[in-house]
Amino acid sequence: MDGDMRRAAVAALAELGRSRDYRDRADAGRALAGFAELREARGPLLALVLDAGDTFVTRVSAQALLRRNDLAGLAIVASALAVADDNHGDWIHTAVADVFGIVADDRDDAVRLCEELSRAADDRVALGARRLRDSLAGIDPVLRPAAARDRRQRSDRIGSPASCLGEGWGRLDGG
């Protein structure tokens, strides 16, 4: 797709992001996230992450940006987090947990990108990246690489499966 078409898509989605209907704004945030690398999309995306009318828009826009797991998406979320009020900050942190609470490698990649953003020339992005990194550090993802998972399982083990059933259970098939 050429640059003119991408800019036209951003302009149309930015207009949708100014709708009175929160569903339109949420859809605009999700779709605009795909264009986060374009300068024209950054302002509208920041406004949607900090949506004054409905924190659902905040959450889904932040989720879409975070799912990119790249500098463009994380920088916009970090910038929003740096200036967010407590309510919006809570919903941004919820989006962080939603996106990075499953796969450890994704969370670890985001932490590395936040380290890079914390040294950004833009003070707002740098501050937000440090806050975002701290939020990510508090997440214990469900899925880890096999070696890390095996180590954790060994340390959590309390006995054999049979010992967990207690005495007198015998075989489960009645034998």
Salt bridges, closest charged atoms under 4 A:
ASP4 OD1 - ARG7 NH2 2.67
GLU15 OE1 - ARG18 NH2 2.61
ASP21 OD2 - ARG23 NH2 2.75
ASP27 OD1 - ARG30 NH1 2.83
GLU37 OE2 - ARG6 NH2 2.33
GLU37 OE1 - ARG68 NH2 3.13
ASP51 OD1 - ARG25 NE 2.70
ASP70 OD2 - ARG68 NH2 2.70
ASP85 OD1 - HIS88 ND1 2.97
ASP98 OD2 - ARG59 NH2 2.74
ASP108 OD1 - ARG107 NH2 2.76
ASP109 OD1 - ARG112 NH2 2.40
GLU115 OE2 - ARG133 NH1 3.43
ASP134 OD1 - ARG133 NE 3.81
ASP140 OD1 - ARG144 NH2 1.86
ASP140 OD2 - ARG152 NH2 3.35
ASP156 OD2 - ARG152 NE 3.74
ASP173 OD2 - ARG171 NH2 2.46
